[in-house]
Amino acid sequence: MQQLPTGKDSEDSKMTVWQVDFDRRPLKNTEDYPLWELTIYDPQTQMACHRFCSEPEVSPDWLQVQLQELFTLMGTQPSQFHVFRPRSLTFMQPVGATLNIPVVATRQTQGLKQVLHMRAQNYTQMPEYTGQSYDPMAIEPLPPQPMPEELWGEQWQFVTLAASELESVLLQRPIPIQGIPQPLLPSQLSIASKTKVPGVLINGGRRAMQLAQWLQQRQPASMQAMRAELSGLILSAGLNDRYVLVTYDDPDIVLAAQGFEQGKQNSQGLHFLLVQPDDSGITYTGIWLLSALT
C-alpha cells in the first residue's frame, strides 16, 4: 500500500467508501499472459493498494478473495464500493452481492483516477511493460441514443453565470433535484469568482419535473456541442451512456455552441445543466454541475 498526496473526495463522514478499478494493463507476465490490476483507493485515509492478476485467473472469485484479504489488512471493510469503469462494474457487482456491500456506478472517483494516472507512469519502467499505448481513463462510449420526445421541454438556450453567482446564489436556491458533486464546486476547483461558467437552460414547462427526474436517474456527467452536418448537443451520463438532447442547424445556435465549448475551456471543464418550469427566473426544478474532465 502507498499513501498519496491527493485531496480527499467528499464522502459521508459516517460512510466508508472504497473506490475500485479492475482492468487490463499494458503488461504481460513471463508466460505471455496479459496482466490485470486491482486498484483500491480509500478517500478517507488516502491509501491505495494494487494487486496483479494474470488474465486466466480473472474472475469475481479472485476479486472476492483479494478484497477479503484487504479487509483484514486494513482492519475494516467499506460501506460501499464506487466503480467508474463499466468492465470493472461487471466483475464487482456479483462480488458486492456476495459480500453484501453495495456497488455504486459513478464517475465521481477523482481520488482513484489520480492514483491511476500516477500508476500509469510507472508501467513503462516495469519489466512486464508491453510498449503499447495506454490511457488509464479510456472508456468506449455507447452510441448516442435519442432522448424521449415526450420529455423534451418547450425551449432551451446556452447561458453563462459567473462562478460566484453559480455557487453563492443559484446553488443556494431550494431546487428539488440536484446533482452537485462537491469536488466540482467552483471554490473547490479554485476558479476565479468572475469566470463565466457555461451552461444549458431548459424551460421544461409542465414536463419540467418529469424531465428532471429522468435526467437524475441517468446521472448526467457532461455535455458536448458536436459539430456535424446537423449539429447537436450530446449528454454523457452514467458510466458510458450518451443521449442526443437536441439537434440544430441555425447559424446563431451554432455560434452559441462554439462559445459554450470555449467557455468550458476557460472554466476547467466545469459547466452546468439547469431545468426550470417557466422563464420567470423564480422557480427551478433541477440542476447539475458537470465536468468535461469526468
C-alpha positions, 0 to 999 in steps of 0.5 A: 500500500502507498499513501498519496498526496491527493485531496480527499473526495467528499464522502459521508463522514459516517460512510466508508467508501472504497473506490475500485478499478479492475482492468487490463494493463499494458503488461504481460507476465513471463508466460505471455499472459496479459496482466490485470490490476486491482486498484483500491483507493480509500478517500478517507485515509488516502491509501491505495493498494494494487494487486496483479492478476494474470488474465486466466485467473480473472474472475469475481472469485479472485476479486472476492478473495483479494478484497477479503484479504484487504479487509483484514489488512486494513482492519475494516471493510467499506460501506460501499464500493464506487466503480467508474469503469463499466468492465470493472462494474461487471466483475464487482457487482456479483462480488458486492452481492456476495459480500453484501456491500453495495456497488455504486456506478459513478464517475465521481472517483477523482481520488482513484483516477489520480492514483491511476494516472500516477500508476500509469507512469510507472508501467513503462519502467516495469519489466512486464511493460508491453510498449503499447499505448495506454490511457488509464481513463479510456472508456468506449462510449455507447452510441448516442441514443435519442432522448424521449420526445415526450420529455423534451421541454418547450425551449432551451438556450446556452447561458453563462453565470459567473462562478460566484453567482453559480455557487453563492446564489443559484446553488443556494436556491431550494431546487428539488433535484440536484446533482452537485458533486462537491469536488466540482464546486467552483471554490473547490476547483479554485476558479476565479469568482468572475469566470463565466461558467457555461451552461444549458437552460431548459424551460421544461414547462409542465414536463419540467419535473418529469424531465428532471427526474429522468435526467437524475436517474441517468446521472448526467456527467457532461455535455458536448456541442458536436459539430456535424452536418446537423449539429447537436448537443450530446449528454454523457451520463452514467458510466458510458451512456450518451443521449442526443438532447437536441439537434440544430442547424441555425447559424446563431445556435451554432455560434452559441455552441462554439462559445459554450465549448470555449467557455468550458475551456476557460472554466476547467471543464466545469459547466452546468445543466439547469431545468426550470418550469417557466422563464420567470427566473423564480422557480427551478426544478433541477440542476447539475454541475458537470465536468468535461474532465469526468 
